[in-house]
Amino acid sequence: MNTFAVVILVALVCEYFLGAVSGLLSSRSFGATVPAEFAGVFKDEEYARARRYSATRTRFGFVRGTFDLAVLLAFWFAGGFAWLDTVARGLGQGPVVTGLVYIGALLLASTLFQLPFRAWSTFVIEARYGFNRTTVGTFTADLLKGAALTILLGGPLLAVVLAFFEAAGPLGWVWCWMTVTAFMLAVQFIGPTWIMPLFNTFRPLDDGELHDAILRYARSAAFPLEGIFVVDGSRRSSKPNAFFTGFGKHKRVGLFDTLVDKYSVTELVAVVAHEIGHYKKRHVWLRMVLSIGHIGAMLWILSLFLGQQGLFAAFYIAEPSVYAGLLFFSLLFKPVELVLSVLVNVLSRRHEFEADRFAAETTGSGAPLVSALKKLSADNLSNLTPHPLDVFLHYSHPPVLRRIDALQRLSAG
């Protein structure tokens, strides 16, 4: 076993154990009684159900993670990557088509292996706790639409990346970076109007008190909106949600119908204010810039490893290729990705605090947002006291009690 193989194996095993340990600690840190801040919002029986839900999701995550790691290691050490490479090359096509076949086959196999887990999560766990509203038809349609988008959008992008690395020499990574960046920006613009409606229905919010209150707030915050839409999230889950999407003059706010039906006007305006806060504080653009920079750095480092015979030998492949190098490098890069994901989560949690503060200051009070956060936590059966290690590794949002405390201190100050 060469150095590359050892590094990748250690990275995979460490990532698995970190995930398992942090999940277990978080599940065990679930308090036995409802925190005082949630008295009257989280009933005792609902809190007990939330604790069971957390434990169930943790066990499920452990089983799924164990299965994923076992299948990957078995395929690797049985020579599966080398065997598939031989099959793909045997088709007699060029390096781009061969790469599409190779990576496409692995993605298809991964999807099929994950399908039972996705179905169990949706139709057993989420249904058991009263969340699931997805029908078999919707579930199947989502899979097919997702596969179609992967083929129609991801396939050409991958083909261009492979072609540039094959033909553009040492600067191939620069052309790939420019292409991927253009693709990311294009998706940001076409996603709200072309892609997202494939999965959900976006209905303009009816005229009335909520519609007028949101537009009035948006004007006061100097944030013109193209539209406020109600999203049929209830087709899949009873969990409430909201989001902001779009750039320039095409900014939109999406409110799940599960949110609109249960929350007060002031709470909904506060939720919208929080989402607008991300844009006004330039969080959206900063994350985009960081993503572009991250991809550029990764492609550059990848270009340095494509000529490393040892990386391919670690997977029993004698003849290097760009397509196999892309895959193997993604595994080699896992320790760096873990560190970067932790740093991104630290930044994201800071942004959530800033968006909360913006919402409180521009609506005149943090109380409506606190009320909304409490309801959201109860409705989603959230773990109110996750373990710090789990938060550090995986949480893009601060624990809700910390957000509430920050908002209350802001109001008191």
C-alpha positions as CSV (number, residue, x, y, z in Angstrom):
1,M,0.0,0.0,0.0
2,N,1.6,3.3,-1.1
3,T,1.6,6.6,0.6
4,F,-1.5,7.9,-1.4
5,A,-3.5,4.9,-0.4
6,V,-2.6,5.3,3.3
7,V,-3.5,9.0,3.3
8,I,-6.8,8.4,1.6
9,L,-7.7,5.4,3.9
10,V,-6.8,7.3,7.0
11,A,-8.8,10.3,5.8
12,L,-11.9,8.1,5.1
13,V,-11.8,6.3,8.4
14,C,-11.1,9.5,10.4
15,E,-14.0,11.3,8.7
16,Y,-16.3,8.3,9.5
17,F,-15.4,8.2,13.2
18,L,-15.6,12.0,13.6
19,G,-19.1,11.9,12.1
20,A,-20.2,8.9,14.3
21,V,-18.7,10.3,17.5
22,S,-20.1,13.9,17.0
23,G,-23.5,12.5,16.1
24,L,-23.6,10.2,19.2
25,L,-22.4,13.1,21.5
26,S,-25.1,15.4,20.1
27,S,-27.8,12.9,20.6
28,R,-26.7,12.2,24.2
29,S,-26.5,16.0,24.9
30,F,-30.2,16.3,24.2
31,G,-31.5,17.7,27.5
32,A,-34.0,15.7,29.6
33,T,-36.3,18.6,30.2
34,V,-37.5,21.5,28.0
35,P,-35.2,24.6,28.4
36,A,-36.8,27.4,30.2
37,E,-36.8,29.6,27.0
38,F,-39.1,27.1,25.3
39,A,-41.6,26.8,28.1
40,G,-45.1,27.0,26.6
41,V,-43.7,26.4,23.0
42,F,-42.2,22.9,23.3
43,K,-44.6,20.7,25.2
44,D,-43.2,17.9,27.3
45,E,-44.5,15.2,25.0
46,E,-43.3,16.9,21.9
47,Y,-39.9,17.4,23.5
48,A,-39.7,13.7,24.3
49,R,-40.7,13.0,20.7
50,A,-37.9,15.3,19.5
51,R,-35.4,13.4,21.6
52,R,-36.5,10.1,20.1
53,Y,-36.3,11.7,16.6
54,S,-32.8,12.8,17.2
55,A,-31.8,9.4,18.4
56,T,-33.4,7.7,15.4
57,R,-31.7,10.1,12.9
58,T,-28.4,9.5,14.7
59,R,-28.7,5.7,14.5
60,F,-29.8,6.0,10.8
61,G,-26.8,8.2,10.0
62,F,-24.4,5.7,11.7
63,V,-25.8,2.8,9.7
64,R,-25.8,4.7,6.4
65,G,-22.2,6.0,7.0
66,T,-21.0,2.5,7.9
67,F,-22.6,1.1,4.8
68,D,-21.1,3.8,2.6
69,L,-17.6,3.3,3.9
70,A,-17.8,-0.5,3.7
71,V,-19.0,-0.4,0.1
72,L,-16.3,2.1,-0.9
73,L,-13.5,0.1,0.7
74,A,-14.8,-3.2,-0.7
75,F,-15.0,-1.8,-4.2
76,W,-11.6,-0.2,-3.9
77,F,-9.7,-3.2,-2.5
78,A,-11.5,-5.7,-4.8
79,G,-10.0,-3.7,-7.7
80,G,-13.4,-2.3,-8.8
81,F,-12.0,1.1,-9.9
82,A,-9.4,-0.6,-12.1
83,W,-12.0,-3.1,-13.5
84,L,-14.4,-0.3,-14.4
85,D,-11.5,1.6,-16.0
86,T,-10.8,-1.4,-18.2
87,V,-14.5,-1.7,-19.2
88,A,-14.7,2.0,-20.1
89,R,-11.5,2.0,-22.1
90,G,-12.7,-1.2,-23.9
91,L,-15.5,0.8,-25.5
92,G,-12.8,2.3,-27.8
93,Q,-13.9,5.9,-27.4
94,G,-11.8,9.0,-26.8
95,P,-10.8,10.2,-23.3
96,V,-13.7,12.5,-22.8
97,V,-16.4,9.9,-23.7
98,T,-14.5,7.3,-21.7
99,G,-14.5,9.6,-18.7
100,L,-18.2,10.4,-19.0
101,V,-18.9,6.6,-19.0
102,Y,-16.6,6.0,-16.1
103,I,-17.8,8.7,-13.8
104,G,-21.4,8.3,-14.9
105,A,-21.4,4.6,-14.1
106,L,-20.0,5.3,-10.6
107,L,-22.7,8.0,-10.0
108,L,-25.4,5.6,-11.2
109,A,-24.1,2.9,-8.9
110,S,-23.9,5.3,-5.9
111,T,-27.5,6.5,-6.6
112,L,-28.8,2.9,-6.7
113,F,-27.0,2.0,-3.5
114,Q,-28.3,5.1,-1.7
115,L,-31.9,4.6,-2.9
116,P,-33.0,2.3,-0.1
117,F,-31.7,4.7,2.5
118,R,-33.4,7.7,0.9
119,A,-36.7,5.7,0.7
120,W,-36.3,4.5,4.4
121,S,-35.6,8.1,5.5
122,T,-38.6,9.5,3.7
123,F,-41.2,6.8,4.1
124,V,-40.3,5.3,7.4
125,I,-38.4,7.8,9.7
126,E,-40.0,11.0,8.5
127,A,-43.4,9.4,8.3
128,R,-43.1,7.9,11.8
129,Y,-42.6,11.4,13.3
130,G,-45.4,13.0,11.2
131,F,-43.2,14.9,8.7
132,N,-43.5,13.0,5.5
133,R,-46.1,13.9,2.9
134,T,-44.2,12.7,-0.1
135,T,-46.0,10.2,-2.3
136,V,-44.2,7.4,-4.2
137,G,-45.0,9.3,-7.4
138,T,-43.4,12.5,-6.2
139,F,-40.4,10.6,-4.8
140,T,-39.9,8.8,-8.2
141,A,-40.4,12.0,-10.2
142,D,-37.8,13.8,-8.0
143,L,-35.3,11.1,-8.7
144,L,-35.9,11.1,-12.5
145,K,-35.8,14.9,-12.7
146,G,-32.6,15.0,-10.6
147,A,-31.1,12.4,-12.9
148,A,-32.1,14.3,-16.0
149,L,-30.6,17.6,-14.7
150,T,-27.4,15.8,-13.8
151,I,-27.2,14.5,-17.4
152,L,-28.3,17.6,-19.2
153,L,-26.3,20.1,-17.0
154,G,-23.6,18.1,-15.3
155,G,-22.7,15.9,-18.3
156,P,-21.7,18.8,-20.6
157,L,-19.8,20.6,-17.8
158,L,-17.8,17.4,-17.0
159,A,-17.1,16.9,-20.7
160,V,-15.7,20.4,-21.0
161,V,-13.6,20.0,-17.9
162,L,-12.1,16.7,-19.1
163,A,-11.5,18.2,-22.6
164,F,-9.6,21.2,-21.2
165,F,-7.4,19.1,-18.9
166,E,-6.7,16.8,-21.9
167,A,-5.9,19.5,-24.5
168,A,-5.0,22.8,-22.8
169,G,-1.7,21.6,-21.1
170,P,-0.5,23.2,-17.9
171,L,-3.1,26.0,-18.1
172,G,-6.0,23.5,-18.4
173,W,-7.0,24.2,-14.9
174,V,-7.5,27.9,-15.6
175,W,-9.9,27.2,-18.5
176,C,-11.7,24.7,-16.3
177,W,-12.0,27.3,-13.5
178,M,-13.4,29.9,-15.9
179,T,-15.9,27.4,-17.2
180,V,-17.1,26.2,-13.8
181,T,-17.4,29.8,-12.6
182,A,-19.5,30.7,-15.5
183,F,-21.7,27.7,-14.9
184,M,-22.2,28.5,-11.2
185,L,-23.2,32.1,-12.0
186,A,-25.6,30.9,-14.7
187,V,-27.3,28.5,-12.4
188,Q,-27.8,31.3,-9.9
189,F,-29.8,33.2,-12.4
190,I,-31.7,30.3,-14.1
191,G,-32.3,28.3,-11.0
192,P,-35.2,30.3,-9.6
193,T,-37.1,30.5,-12.8
194,W,-36.2,27.3,-14.7
195,I,-34.9,24.7,-12.3
196,M,-36.7,25.1,-9.0
197,P,-40.1,25.2,-10.6
198,L,-39.4,21.7,-11.9
199,F,-39.7,20.4,-8.3
200,N,-42.1,22.9,-6.7
201,T,-45.0,25.1,-7.6
202,F,-44.4,28.8,-6.9
203,R,-47.6,30.7,-6.4
204,P,-47.6,34.5,-6.0
205,L,-48.6,35.4,-2.5
206,D,-52.2,36.6,-2.4
207,D,-52.9,40.3,-1.8
208,G,-53.6,40.9,1.9
209,E,-52.1,41.8,5.2
210,L,-49.0,39.5,4.8
211,H,-48.3,40.6,1.3
212,D,-48.6,44.3,2.1
213,A,-46.5,43.9,5.3
214,I,-43.6,42.2,3.5
215,L,-43.6,44.7,0.6
216,R,-43.8,47.6,3.1
217,Y,-40.8,46.1,5.0
218,A,-38.8,45.5,1.8
219,R,-39.3,49.1,0.8
220,S,-38.2,50.4,4.2
221,A,-35.1,48.2,3.9
222,A,-34.4,49.5,0.4
223,F,-34.8,46.0,-1.0
224,P,-37.0,45.9,-4.1
225,L,-38.6,42.5,-4.7
226,E,-39.7,41.0,-8.0
227,G,-42.1,38.8,-6.2
228,I,-43.2,37.0,-3.0
229,F,-44.0,33.4,-3.6
230,V,-45.7,30.6,-1.7
231,V,-44.0,27.3,-2.3
232,D,-45.9,24.0,-2.0
233,G,-43.4,22.5,0.4
234,S,-46.3,20.6,2.0
235,R,-46.1,18.2,-1.0
236,R,-43.1,16.6,0.6
237,S,-42.9,17.5,4.2
238,S,-44.7,19.3,7.0
239,K,-41.5,21.1,8.0
240,P,-41.7,24.9,7.5
241,N,-39.1,26.8,5.7
242,A,-38.3,30.1,3.8
243,F,-35.6,31.2,1.5
244,F,-34.3,34.1,-0.6
245,T,-33.1,33.6,-4.2
246,G,-32.1,35.6,-7.2
247,F,-29.8,38.5,-8.0
248,G,-30.1,42.0,-9.3
249,K,-33.6,43.0,-10.2
250,H,-34.9,39.5,-10.0
251,K,-34.8,38.9,-6.3
252,R,-37.5,36.7,-4.8
253,V,-38.7,35.5,-1.5
254,G,-40.1,32.0,-1.1
255,L,-42.2,31.0,1.8
256,F,-43.3,27.4,2.3
257,D,-47.0,27.0,2.6
258,T,-46.3,25.2,5.9
259,L,-44.8,28.4,7.2
260,V,-47.5,30.8,5.9
261,D,-50.3,28.6,7.3
262,K,-49.0,28.6,10.9
263,Y,-47.1,31.7,11.6
264,S,-48.2,35.3,12.4
265,V,-47.6,38.2,10.1
266,T,-45.0,39.8,12.3
267,E,-43.2,36.4,12.6
268,L,-43.2,36.0,8.8
269,V,-41.9,39.5,8.2
270,A,-39.1,38.8,10.7
271,V,-38.2,35.6,8.8
272,V,-38.2,37.5,5.5
273,A,-36.1,40.3,7.2
274,H,-33.5,37.6,8.2
275,E,-33.3,36.3,4.6
276,I,-33.0,39.9,3.3
277,G,-30.3,40.5,5.9
278,H,-28.1,37.9,4.2
279,Y,-28.2,39.8,0.9
280,K,-27.9,43.3,2.5
281,K,-24.8,42.2,4.4
282,R,-23.3,40.8,1.2
283,H,-23.2,37.2,2.6
284,V,-24.6,35.8,-0.7
285,W,-21.8,37.4,-2.7
286,L,-19.1,36.6,-0.2
287,R,-20.1,32.9,-0.2
288,M,-20.1,32.9,-4.0
289,V,-16.6,34.5,-4.1
290,L,-15.3,32.0,-1.6
291,S,-16.8,29.1,-3.6
292,I,-15.2,30.4,-6.8
293,G,-11.8,30.8,-5.0
294,H,-12.1,27.3,-3.5
295,I,-12.8,25.7,-6.8
296,G,-9.9,27.5,-8.5
297,A,-7.5,26.4,-5.7
298,M,-8.8,22.8,-5.9
299,L,-8.4,22.6,-9.7
300,W,-4.9,24.0,-9.5
301,I,-3.9,21.5,-6.9
302,L,-5.6,18.8,-9.0
303,S,-3.5,19.7,-12.0
304,L,-0.4,19.0,-9.9
305,F,-1.5,15.5,-8.9
306,L,-2.8,14.3,-12.3
307,G,0.8,13.3,-13.2
308,Q,1.4,11.4,-10.0
309,Q,1.5,7.7,-10.9
310,G,1.3,6.7,-7.2
311,L,-2.2,8.2,-7.0
312,F,-3.5,5.8,-9.7
313,A,-1.4,2.9,-8.4
314,A,-3.2,3.3,-5.1
315,F,-6.4,2.2,-6.9
316,Y,-4.6,-0.5,-9.0
317,I,-4.8,1.5,-12.2
318,A,-1.7,1.3,-14.4
319,E,-2.5,4.0,-16.9
320,P,-3.3,7.5,-15.6
321,S,-6.3,9.4,-16.9
322,V,-7.9,12.8,-16.2
323,Y,-11.3,11.2,-15.3
324,A,-9.9,8.8,-12.8
325,G,-7.6,11.5,-11.4
326,L,-10.6,13.7,-10.7
327,L,-12.2,11.0,-8.7
328,F,-9.2,9.9,-6.8
329,F,-8.1,13.4,-6.0
330,S,-11.5,14.1,-4.5
331,L,-10.8,11.3,-2.0
332,L,-7.2,12.5,-1.4
333,F,-8.5,16.0,-0.8
334,K,-10.9,15.0,1.9
335,P,-8.8,16.2,4.9
336,V,-8.4,19.6,3.3
337,E,-12.2,19.7,2.5
338,L,-13.0,18.8,6.1
339,V,-10.9,21.7,7.4
340,L,-12.4,24.1,4.8
341,S,-16.0,22.9,5.6
342,V,-15.3,23.7,9.3
343,L,-14.1,27.2,8.4
344,V,-17.0,27.8,6.1
345,N,-19.4,26.7,8.8
346,V,-17.7,29.1,11.3
347,L,-18.3,31.9,8.8
348,S,-21.8,30.8,8.1
349,R,-22.8,30.8,11.8
350,R,-21.4,34.3,12.1
351,H,-23.5,35.3,9.1
352,E,-26.6,33.9,10.7
353,F,-26.0,36.1,13.8
354,E,-25.5,39.1,11.6
355,A,-28.7,38.4,9.6
356,D,-30.6,38.0,12.9
357,R,-29.3,41.3,14.1
358,F,-30.2,43.0,10.8
359,A,-33.8,41.6,11.1
360,A,-34.1,42.8,14.7
361,E,-32.8,46.3,13.9
362,T,-34.8,46.9,10.7
363,T,-38.1,45.5,12.1
364,G,-37.7,47.4,15.3
365,S,-37.7,44.4,17.6
366,G,-36.1,40.9,17.9
367,A,-39.1,39.5,19.6
368,P,-41.0,38.3,16.5
369,L,-37.8,36.5,15.2
370,V,-37.3,34.9,18.6
371,S,-40.9,33.7,18.5
372,A,-40.5,32.4,14.9
373,L,-37.2,30.6,15.8
374,K,-38.9,28.9,18.8
375,K,-41.8,27.7,16.6
376,L,-39.5,26.5,13.9
377,S,-37.5,24.5,16.4
378,A,-40.6,22.9,17.8
379,D,-42.1,22.2,14.4
380,N,-38.9,20.6,13.2
381,L,-38.3,18.6,16.4
382,S,-34.8,20.2,16.6
383,N,-32.1,19.3,19.1
384,L,-32.0,22.5,21.2
385,T,-28.7,21.5,22.9
386,P,-26.4,19.9,20.3
387,H,-22.9,18.9,21.4
388,P,-20.2,21.6,20.7
389,L,-18.2,19.1,18.6
390,D,-21.2,18.4,16.3
391,V,-21.8,22.2,16.0
392,F,-18.2,22.8,15.2
393,L,-18.0,20.1,12.5
394,H,-21.4,20.2,10.9
395,Y,-23.6,23.2,11.8
396,S,-24.0,26.0,9.3
397,H,-26.5,27.7,11.8
398,P,-25.8,28.4,15.4
399,P,-27.8,26.4,18.0
400,V,-31.1,28.1,18.4
401,L,-30.6,28.9,22.1
402,R,-27.5,30.9,21.2
403,R,-29.4,32.8,18.5
404,I,-32.3,33.6,20.9
405,D,-29.8,34.7,23.6
406,A,-28.1,37.1,21.2
407,L,-31.4,38.6,20.1
408,Q,-32.6,39.0,23.7
409,R,-29.3,40.7,24.7
410,L,-29.6,43.0,21.6
411,S,-33.2,44.0,22.7
412,A,-32.0,44.5,26.3
413,G,-29.1,46.7,25.2
